């Protein structure tokens, strides 16, 4: 995978990870905010009617007044309130949407309709409004006591639906997702252009510069940059110069070795080979290393191939040279014509492996052949 693809993948993954974490945080924040607002709105609504309900409880503890009845009807019409129970000081049901429950004691009512939570008990004990989440259901039970001089004279219990809050939370989360994706896009676009302009493009230029390097000079043509990519280019250029120096040193070493070997062959063969006989020494590529005679056309033994010295039509000689390669360290003898004269030719191939080997070709007049 290319670097841009990896960057894009990591950016998307990290962006999605941040969005999920942010989503969890904002969901809980929205849930707390809207739930608290829902509960507070219900409590504040009841507090508005509290004086009227308190007066009704004090004037007529046994039966609900018309003013209280109107309040109950108004609360029952609230879409957020699913059910409503109004309990008097004596612990009897003062109002319920089902007439059959009116006037019965709270203990008997609990047996028929168990309360979903302990909100009423906690509100009675603490004399403060209490809210409890109904287990596994989208409802809150809110119990609000009415007291006079520290004495509880009545309690209203409401079962409040969270459906409206859930709608608000869902709407807020959708807005969050759209906003987060937009921010991710707006943030990623300039980052991508920055990454492409300052990282990818210079690396592509560096790659093209490396592709155009010549083995003759090994110069890296890359513009200087005052950043990490520029330092990388300088390091590559320095490395290439070191490689060039090593190659030049190796070439010079090989050249000196070849010259020394040519002197060695000249000194050795000038002693053991008479001047009337001809000898040629070639390397593993059949390039001439030494010849004890003048080569035709003003040629010398430098940068010459065996075929430059021997006529390619002399198939017998070339065959003998091939046999010498196939039978190293053994003298191969045959007949040929060299320099217009019939001669006996002896070929000796010596060396270790194909990378370092030498072949000696000796041309002898017919009656002066010697053993090697």
QUIQUICOR-V873775 format. One record per pair of residues at least 24 apart in sequence whose C-alpha atoms are under 6 Angstrom apart, sorted by sequence separation. I is the first residue (numbers start at 0). J is the second residue. D is the distance in Angstrom with one decimal. If there is no record, write none. Layout:
<<I;J;D> <I;J;D>>
//
This chain:
<<118;142;5.6> <137;161;5.4> <323;347;6.0> <324;348;6.0> <323;348;5.3> <261;288;5.9> <261;289;5.9> <88;152;4.3> <88;153;4.9> <87;153;4.5> <86;153;5.5> <86;154;5.2> <85;155;4.5> <84;155;5.8> <84;156;5.1> <83;156;5.8> <283;356;5.1> <83;157;4.7> <283;357;5.9> <82;157;5.9> <282;357;4.6> <82;158;5.2> <281;357;5.8> <81;158;5.4> <281;358;5.3> <80;158;5.8> <81;159;5.7> <280;358;5.7> <80;159;4.5> <280;359;4.6> <79;159;5.6> <279;359;5.9> <79;160;5.4> <279;360;5.1> <278;360;5.6> <278;361;4.5> <277;361;6.0> <277;362;5.1> <276;363;5.6> <33;164;5.7> <29;168;5.9>>
//
